[in-house]
Structure formats: structure tokens, C-alpha cells
Amino acid sequence: MPAGAEIDGFGDSMMVASAAALKKQLPGIRLDAKSNRRWSQGQERIVARGTDIRRAVVIHLGLNWGTHPSDVTAALDALGPDRMVVIVNLYGTFARVKADNAALAEAVQGRPNVIVADWEALVRADPRAVQSDRQHPSARGAAQYAVMVERAFADLSARHAGSAAPAGAPRG
């Protein structure tokens, strides 16, 4: 399980809204998040960072501009097979969410170092996890988001170690 100081995050407004919770849950995490960022722009940020990317990466992009499989593939290819990668899927009221999440699920196939964190399932289970716009995390949702990301890294670590992952708990 990577420590926060071993994790980079690339994202859009979803990560911006969750930044404080991520920094609390995973102290030392380095975030590169900007509202309205497209997948293509996030992928460009990943490529530009080059070898300065830490051993673990969380990515949450696609809210405003959709998910383009070629951008996801390019980002994952740039990160390579030796980094642990968590991709957070989407929740929202727009019609393309199902197709975008299917594209993310397909992109991680055959990549044992990559896992999808299921934000959609989290919000469906707790609608109060999002603000009134029904997209961005509420304060409650941001805390849940951070725990979800930590658990995804724990699951990914367990996958590689062949053991059960410990359940994450909020730090406070």
C-alpha cells in the first residue's frame, strides 16, 4: 500500500473538490487537478511530468468533456506497468456516464497494475455524497472519496501481494 507521499493525483473539478480530504486521508499526496480539465489535457500533464511521477497515481478525469479511450490508453501507456494506478469512474446526470465508465473499465483490462475506483456505486449507495449539482462531492462525499481511493490502492496492493486488503478507515 503506497503512502500518500508516494502518490500523484491528476484530475478535474472532482479532484479539486476532494483535494482537502485526499490530503487528510493520504498525507503527502501531490495533486495536479484543475476544474474543466479534459482527459486529453490530463494525459498531456502525465506525459509532461515524465519520470517525476511517483510510484502510485490516481486519475479522475472526464466529468465535463467525456472519456476518450485513446486518451485513457495514452495516459496508462505513459505511466507504464510498474506504477500502481487507480482510475476513478464517473457519476453524473448526463447520458454518456454509462459509456464513459464502460470505456474506463475496458481500458484497464489486461493491466494488472490498474484498478477502477467505483465513485458511481458510492454515490448510488449514498446520494448525499454529492452536492446539489448531483455531480461534485459534498464535504461528506469528499471524505468518502478519499477513503475509496485509499481502499482502491489497498486492493491493488493486495492483488499484487496475493492477500486480502485491510479495510481503509478515515484518518482524523
C-alpha positions as CSV (number, residue, x, y, z in Angstrom):
1,M,0.0,0.0,0.0
2,P,1.6,3.3,-1.1
3,A,1.9,6.1,1.4
4,G,0.5,9.5,0.5
5,A,4.0,10.8,-0.3
6,E,4.2,8.1,-2.9
7,I,1.0,9.1,-4.8
8,D,0.4,11.6,-7.5
9,G,-3.1,12.6,-8.5
10,F,-4.2,14.0,-11.8
11,G,-7.8,15.3,-12.1
12,D,-10.5,17.7,-12.9
13,S,-13.0,19.5,-10.7
14,M,-13.9,16.2,-9.0
15,M,-10.4,16.0,-7.6
16,V,-10.3,19.8,-6.9
17,A,-13.4,19.3,-4.7
18,S,-11.8,16.3,-2.9
19,A,-8.3,17.8,-2.5
20,A,-8.5,18.6,1.2
21,A,-10.0,15.2,2.0
22,L,-7.3,13.4,-0.1
23,K,-4.6,15.3,1.6
24,K,-6.0,14.4,5.0
25,Q,-6.5,10.7,4.2
26,L,-3.2,10.4,2.3
27,P,-0.8,12.9,3.8
28,G,1.9,13.9,1.3
29,I,-0.2,13.2,-1.9
30,R,0.8,15.5,-4.7
31,L,-2.2,16.7,-6.7
32,D,-2.3,18.2,-10.2
33,A,-6.0,19.0,-10.6
34,K,-7.8,21.8,-12.4
35,S,-11.5,22.4,-13.0
36,N,-12.8,21.7,-16.5
37,R,-9.7,19.6,-17.4
38,R,-10.2,17.2,-20.3
39,W,-8.8,13.7,-20.5
40,S,-6.5,14.9,-23.3
41,Q,-5.2,17.6,-21.0
42,G,-4.7,15.3,-18.1
43,Q,-2.9,12.8,-20.3
44,E,-0.6,15.7,-21.5
45,R,0.1,16.6,-17.9
46,I,1.1,13.0,-17.2
47,V,3.4,12.8,-20.2
48,A,4.9,16.2,-19.3
49,R,5.7,15.0,-15.8
50,G,7.8,12.2,-17.3
51,T,10.0,10.3,-14.8
52,D,9.0,12.7,-12.0
53,I,5.8,10.7,-11.4
54,R,5.6,8.8,-8.2
55,R,5.1,5.1,-7.9
56,A,1.3,5.3,-7.5
57,V,-1.1,7.5,-9.4
58,V,-4.8,8.3,-9.0
59,I,-6.7,9.7,-12.0
60,H,-10.1,11.3,-12.1
61,L,-11.0,13.0,-15.4
62,G,-13.9,13.1,-17.8
63,L,-16.7,14.9,-15.9
64,N,-17.1,17.8,-18.3
65,W,-15.7,16.6,-21.6
66,G,-16.2,12.8,-21.6
67,T,-13.9,9.9,-21.7
68,H,-12.0,9.2,-24.9
69,P,-10.5,5.7,-24.9
70,S,-7.4,6.8,-26.8
71,D,-6.6,9.4,-24.1
72,V,-7.0,6.9,-21.3
73,T,-4.8,4.4,-23.1
74,A,-2.2,7.0,-23.8
75,A,-2.1,8.0,-20.1
76,L,-1.8,4.4,-19.0
77,D,0.9,3.7,-21.5
78,A,2.8,6.7,-20.4
79,L,2.6,5.5,-16.7
80,G,3.7,2.0,-17.7
81,P,3.2,-1.3,-16.0
82,D,5.4,-0.6,-12.9
83,R,3.2,2.1,-11.3
84,M,0.1,1.4,-9.3
85,V,-2.8,3.3,-11.0
86,V,-6.3,4.0,-9.6
87,I,-8.8,5.4,-12.1
88,V,-11.9,6.8,-10.6
89,N,-15.1,6.3,-12.6
90,L,-17.8,8.9,-13.2
91,Y,-21.2,9.7,-11.7
92,G,-23.5,12.3,-13.1
93,T,-26.8,13.1,-14.7
94,F,-25.6,13.1,-18.3
95,A,-26.4,10.3,-20.7
96,R,-22.8,9.5,-21.5
97,V,-21.8,8.3,-18.0
98,K,-22.6,4.7,-18.7
99,A,-20.5,4.7,-21.9
100,D,-17.7,6.6,-20.2
101,N,-17.5,4.2,-17.4
102,A,-17.6,1.2,-19.8
103,A,-14.6,2.8,-21.6
104,L,-12.7,3.1,-18.4
105,A,-13.5,-0.5,-17.4
106,E,-12.3,-1.6,-20.8
107,A,-9.1,0.4,-20.7
108,V,-7.9,-1.3,-17.5
109,Q,-8.5,-4.8,-18.9
110,G,-5.1,-6.7,-19.2
111,R,-3.4,-4.1,-16.9
112,P,-2.9,-5.8,-13.6
113,N,-1.4,-2.6,-12.2
114,V,-4.6,-0.6,-12.8
115,I,-7.9,-0.7,-10.9
116,V,-11.1,1.3,-11.2
117,A,-12.4,3.0,-8.0
118,D,-16.2,3.0,-8.2
119,W,-17.4,6.5,-7.5
120,E,-20.6,5.8,-9.3
121,A,-21.5,2.9,-6.9
122,L,-20.5,5.0,-3.9
123,V,-22.9,7.8,-4.9
124,R,-25.7,5.5,-5.8
125,A,-25.4,4.0,-2.3
126,D,-25.2,7.4,-0.6
127,P,-26.8,10.2,-2.7
128,R,-25.7,12.7,0.0
129,A,-22.1,12.1,-1.2
130,V,-22.7,14.7,-3.9
131,Q,-23.7,18.4,-3.9
132,S,-27.0,19.7,-5.2
133,D,-25.5,19.7,-8.7
134,R,-25.6,15.8,-8.4
135,Q,-22.0,15.6,-9.7
136,H,-19.4,17.1,-7.4
137,P,-18.6,15.6,-4.0
138,S,-20.2,17.2,-0.9
139,A,-17.9,17.5,2.2
140,R,-19.3,14.1,3.3
141,G,-18.7,12.7,-0.2
142,A,-15.1,14.1,-0.4
143,A,-14.2,12.2,2.8
144,Q,-15.8,9.1,1.3
145,Y,-14.0,9.7,-2.0
146,A,-10.6,9.8,-0.2
147,V,-11.3,6.6,1.7
148,M,-12.4,5.0,-1.6
149,V,-9.1,6.0,-3.3
150,E,-7.1,4.6,-0.3
151,R,-9.1,1.3,-0.4
152,A,-8.5,1.0,-4.1
153,F,-4.8,1.3,-3.6
154,A,-5.1,-1.3,-0.7
155,D,-7.0,-3.6,-3.1
156,L,-4.4,-3.1,-5.8
157,S,-1.6,-3.8,-3.3
158,A,-3.3,-7.0,-2.1
159,R,-3.8,-8.1,-5.7
160,H,0.0,-8.0,-6.2
161,A,0.7,-9.5,-2.8
162,G,-2.0,-12.2,-3.1
163,S,-3.6,-11.3,0.2
164,A,-6.8,-9.6,1.5
165,A,-6.6,-5.9,1.7
166,P,-7.3,-4.2,5.0
167,A,-10.4,-2.0,5.1
168,G,-9.5,1.7,5.0
169,A,-10.7,4.0,7.7
170,P,-10.8,7.7,7.8
171,R,-7.9,9.4,9.5
172,G,-8.7,12.3,11.7
